[in-house]
């Protein structure tokens, strides 16, 4: 049984929902409490036991690579100022993980972004983390999903129940329940008008390498893009796929309101600023 060692993080999107903030800054570098979004994702991957991180980027995304690289000038300045804590933190970020970068030359959809990583993945199972989706769980979500993968030896999708009016925003599965919180996926539909259930796919996946062959034959779907959901629907014809209803909190940081909600939630639990921030919010509540 092959261990899941590699994770693909698609980070090539334009981030148009955050304009004008993302005109010159990748959306993955937008701050969430005291760290950029992409750092939360990389740290989650490390906690989940990933050995290699593959970030799919595009033009204008060099700030992501710079963030995880050494900056000797900055380190020198911090050392001269005696800022030992900050110096250790910026060095820690540079040493977080073995990261490689792939350029997605055309933004043709999530399925296409994953397909660009085929050469780096090879013939082994791998994970996909979407940087817009933030999870706060006592047991890292990928470890929860990994237990399902170990038992069933098939692709595993993180799913959660959503309100009926929200199903048009997600890929939705047609489920067959086989355990508590676990479903065999009978079909996948991207942003459906008529949803087959209320179980939405969120941004964590364990995928078998057969997904690459499926994506190569997947025609453009919703939005004229190659959708991962459509590739999964094709792969279902040859092997089982499972949906796992995860335990933990989820924040959609892919839009301004969602990012604000995630910032508040994570700031409240922050060990350095949480107590002061909570007191500040209490003062505001009388004015709302």
C-alpha positions as CSV (number, residue, x, y, z in Angstrom):
1,X,0.0,0.0,0.0
2,X,1.6,3.3,-1.1
3,X,1.9,6.1,1.4
4,X,0.5,9.5,0.4
5,X,3.7,11.7,0.3
6,X,2.9,14.5,-2.2
7,X,0.3,17.3,-2.2
8,X,-0.6,19.6,-5.1
9,X,-1.7,23.1,-4.2
10,X,-3.4,24.9,-7.2
11,X,-2.5,28.6,-6.8
12,X,-2.8,29.9,-10.4
13,X,-6.2,31.7,-10.3
14,X,-6.7,35.4,-10.9
15,X,-8.4,36.1,-7.6
16,X,-10.9,38.4,-9.3
17,X,-13.3,38.3,-6.3
18,X,-10.7,40.3,-4.3
19,X,-9.9,43.0,-6.8
20,X,-8.5,45.6,-6.5
21,X,-6.5,44.0,-3.6
22,X,-5.2,41.2,-5.9
23,X,-4.3,43.5,-8.9
24,X,-0.6,43.2,-7.9
25,X,-0.8,40.7,-5.0
26,X,-1.6,36.9,-5.4
27,X,-4.8,36.1,-3.5
28,X,-2.9,33.3,-1.8
29,X,-0.7,36.0,-0.1
30,X,-3.7,37.8,1.4
31,X,-3.3,37.9,5.2
32,X,-5.4,35.7,7.4
33,X,-4.7,36.9,11.0
34,X,-0.9,37.1,11.0
35,X,0.0,34.8,8.1
36,X,-0.8,34.6,4.3
37,X,-3.4,32.1,3.2
38,X,-0.8,29.9,1.5
39,X,1.2,29.5,4.6
40,X,-1.7,28.0,6.5
41,X,-2.1,25.4,3.7
42,X,1.6,24.5,3.6
43,X,1.7,24.1,7.4
44,X,-1.4,21.9,7.3
45,X,0.3,19.7,4.6
46,X,3.3,19.4,6.8
47,X,1.2,18.4,9.9
48,X,-0.5,15.9,7.7
49,X,2.9,14.2,6.9
50,X,3.4,15.4,3.4
51,X,7.0,15.1,2.2
52,X,6.8,17.1,-1.1
53,X,4.6,20.1,-1.8
54,X,3.9,21.0,-5.4
55,X,2.4,24.5,-5.9
56,X,0.9,25.3,-9.3
57,X,1.3,28.9,-10.1
58,X,1.0,31.4,-13.0
59,X,2.4,34.7,-14.1
60,X,2.3,37.3,-11.3
61,X,2.7,34.8,-8.5
62,X,6.3,35.2,-7.7
63,X,5.5,36.6,-4.2
64,X,4.5,33.0,-3.2
65,X,7.9,31.6,-4.1
66,X,9.6,34.6,-2.5
67,X,7.7,34.0,0.7
68,X,9.0,30.5,1.1
69,X,12.6,31.4,0.1
70,X,15.4,32.8,2.2
71,X,15.8,36.6,2.3
72,X,19.3,37.2,3.5
73,X,19.0,41.0,3.5
74,X,15.9,40.9,5.7
75,X,17.5,38.3,8.0
76,X,20.6,40.6,8.3
77,X,18.4,43.6,9.2
78,X,16.5,41.6,11.9
79,X,19.7,40.3,13.3
80,X,21.2,43.8,13.6
81,X,18.1,45.0,15.3
82,X,18.2,42.2,17.8
83,X,14.8,40.9,16.6
84,X,15.6,37.2,17.4
85,X,12.0,36.1,17.5
86,X,11.2,37.5,14.0
87,X,14.5,36.2,12.6
88,X,13.7,32.7,13.8
89,X,10.2,32.9,12.3
90,X,11.3,34.1,8.8
91,X,14.0,31.4,8.8
92,X,11.4,28.8,9.9
93,X,9.2,29.7,7.0
94,X,12.0,29.2,4.5
95,X,12.7,25.7,6.0
96,X,9.1,24.6,6.2
97,X,9.1,22.0,3.4
98,X,10.5,20.7,0.1
99,X,8.4,22.8,-2.3
100,X,8.6,22.8,-6.1
101,X,6.7,25.1,-8.4
102,X,4.9,24.4,-11.7
103,X,3.7,27.1,-14.1
104,X,0.2,26.7,-15.4
105,X,0.6,28.6,-18.7
106,X,-3.1,28.8,-19.4
107,X,-5.8,28.9,-16.6
108,X,-8.1,26.2,-18.0
109,X,-9.6,25.1,-14.7
110,X,-8.9,23.1,-11.6
111,X,-8.7,19.8,-13.5
112,X,-6.1,21.2,-15.9
113,X,-4.1,22.6,-13.0
114,X,-3.9,19.2,-11.4
115,X,-3.0,17.6,-14.7
116,X,0.1,19.8,-15.0
117,X,1.5,18.0,-11.9
118,X,1.3,14.5,-13.4
119,X,5.1,14.3,-14.2
120,X,5.9,15.2,-10.5
121,X,3.3,12.8,-9.0
122,X,4.0,9.8,-11.2
123,X,2.0,6.6,-10.4
124,X,1.2,7.1,-6.8
125,X,-1.7,8.5,-4.8
126,X,-1.5,12.1,-3.8
127,X,-3.4,14.9,-2.0
128,X,-4.9,18.2,-3.3
129,X,-5.3,21.2,-1.0
130,X,-7.2,24.2,-2.3
131,X,-5.8,27.4,-0.7
132,X,-9.2,29.1,-0.5
133,X,-10.5,26.5,2.0
134,X,-9.3,26.7,5.6
135,X,-10.0,23.9,8.0
136,X,-9.6,24.0,11.8
137,X,-9.6,20.4,13.1
138,X,-8.1,18.7,16.2
139,X,-7.0,15.9,13.9
140,X,-5.7,17.3,10.5
141,X,-8.3,16.7,7.9
142,X,-6.0,14.8,5.6
143,X,-5.2,12.3,8.4
144,X,-8.9,11.8,8.9
145,X,-9.3,11.1,5.1
146,X,-6.1,9.0,5.1
147,X,-7.7,6.5,7.4
148,X,-10.5,6.1,4.8
149,X,-8.0,5.7,2.0
150,X,-6.2,3.0,4.0
151,X,-9.4,1.0,4.4
152,X,-10.9,1.4,1.0
153,X,-7.9,2.1,-1.4
154,X,-9.8,4.6,-3.4
155,X,-10.0,8.4,-3.9
156,X,-11.4,10.3,-1.0
157,X,-13.2,13.7,-1.1
158,X,-13.9,16.0,1.8
159,X,-17.6,16.7,1.9
160,X,-20.0,18.7,4.1
161,X,-23.7,19.3,4.1
162,X,-24.7,22.8,2.8
163,X,-28.0,24.6,2.6
164,X,-30.1,23.8,-0.5
165,X,-29.7,27.3,-1.9
166,X,-25.9,27.0,-1.7
167,X,-25.5,23.8,-3.7
168,X,-25.1,25.8,-6.9
169,X,-21.8,27.1,-5.6
170,X,-20.1,23.6,-5.2
171,X,-19.4,20.3,-6.7
172,X,-22.1,18.0,-5.3
173,X,-22.0,14.3,-4.9
174,X,-24.7,11.7,-5.3
175,X,-24.0,9.6,-2.2
176,X,-24.6,6.0,-1.0
177,X,-23.9,5.8,2.7
178,X,-21.7,3.0,3.8
179,X,-20.5,4.1,7.3
180,X,-21.2,7.0,9.6
181,X,-19.8,10.1,7.9
182,X,-18.7,8.0,4.9
183,X,-20.3,7.6,1.5
184,X,-19.6,5.9,-1.8
185,X,-19.8,8.5,-4.5
186,X,-22.2,7.5,-7.3
187,X,-21.9,10.7,-9.3
188,X,-20.4,14.2,-9.1
189,X,-22.0,17.3,-10.6
190,X,-20.3,20.7,-10.7
191,X,-22.5,23.6,-9.6
192,X,-25.8,21.9,-10.4
193,X,-29.2,23.4,-11.1
194,X,-30.8,20.3,-9.6
195,X,-28.5,18.9,-6.9
196,X,-28.4,15.1,-6.3
197,X,-27.8,15.8,-2.5
198,X,-26.8,18.5,-0.1
199,X,-23.2,17.0,0.3
200,X,-20.7,19.5,-1.2
201,X,-17.1,18.8,-2.0
202,X,-14.7,21.0,-0.2
203,X,-11.0,21.7,-0.9
204,X,-9.3,18.6,0.3
205,X,-8.8,15.5,-1.8
206,X,-6.9,12.2,-1.9
207,X,-6.7,11.1,-5.5
208,X,-5.4,7.9,-7.1
209,X,-3.1,8.4,-10.2
210,X,-6.0,7.2,-12.5
211,X,-7.4,10.7,-12.2
212,X,-4.8,11.9,-14.7
213,X,-6.1,9.6,-17.5
214,X,-9.7,10.7,-16.7
215,X,-8.7,14.4,-16.8
216,X,-7.0,13.9,-20.2
217,X,-10.3,12.9,-21.7
218,X,-12.5,15.4,-19.7
219,X,-14.0,18.0,-22.0
220,X,-14.5,21.6,-20.9
221,X,-17.4,21.8,-18.5
222,X,-18.8,24.5,-16.2
223,X,-17.4,27.9,-17.1
224,X,-15.6,26.5,-20.2
225,X,-12.9,25.0,-17.9
226,X,-11.7,21.4,-17.3
227,X,-13.4,20.7,-14.0
228,X,-12.0,18.2,-11.5
229,X,-15.5,17.2,-10.6
230,X,-16.1,16.1,-14.2
231,X,-12.9,14.1,-14.2
232,X,-14.0,12.4,-11.0
233,X,-17.3,11.5,-12.6
234,X,-15.4,9.8,-15.4
235,X,-13.1,8.0,-13.0
236,X,-16.1,6.6,-11.2
237,X,-16.8,4.4,-14.2
238,X,-13.6,2.4,-13.4
239,X,-13.0,2.7,-9.7
240,X,-14.8,3.6,-6.5
241,X,-14.6,7.1,-5.0
242,X,-15.6,8.0,-1.4
243,X,-16.9,11.1,0.3
244,X,-15.9,11.7,3.9
245,X,-18.0,14.1,6.0
246,X,-15.1,15.5,8.0
247,X,-15.0,16.6,11.7
248,X,-13.9,20.2,12.3
249,X,-14.6,23.8,11.3
250,X,-14.5,25.0,7.8
251,X,-14.0,28.6,6.4
252,X,-14.4,29.6,2.8
253,X,-11.7,32.2,2.4
254,X,-12.2,32.5,-1.3
255,X,-14.3,35.7,-1.1
256,X,-14.0,38.9,1.0
257,X,-16.7,38.1,3.5
258,X,-15.5,34.5,4.0
259,X,-11.9,35.8,4.5
260,X,-13.1,38.2,7.1
261,X,-15.0,35.5,8.9
262,X,-12.0,33.2,8.9
263,X,-9.8,36.0,10.1
264,X,-12.1,36.7,13.1
265,X,-12.3,33.0,14.0
266,X,-8.6,32.4,13.8
267,X,-7.6,35.7,15.5
268,X,-9.8,34.8,18.5
269,X,-7.9,31.6,19.0
270,X,-4.5,33.2,18.4
271,X,-2.2,32.7,21.4
272,X,-0.7,36.2,21.3
273,X,-3.6,38.4,20.2
274,X,-6.7,36.4,20.9
275,X,-7.6,37.8,24.3
276,X,-7.0,41.4,23.3
277,X,-9.0,40.9,20.1
278,X,-11.9,39.3,22.0
279,X,-12.0,42.3,24.3
280,X,-12.0,44.7,21.3
281,X,-14.9,42.9,19.8
282,X,-16.9,43.0,23.1
283,X,-16.5,46.8,23.0
284,X,-17.8,46.9,19.4
285,X,-20.9,44.8,20.1
286,X,-22.7,47.7,21.9
287,X,-22.5,49.7,18.7
288,X,-23.8,47.0,16.3
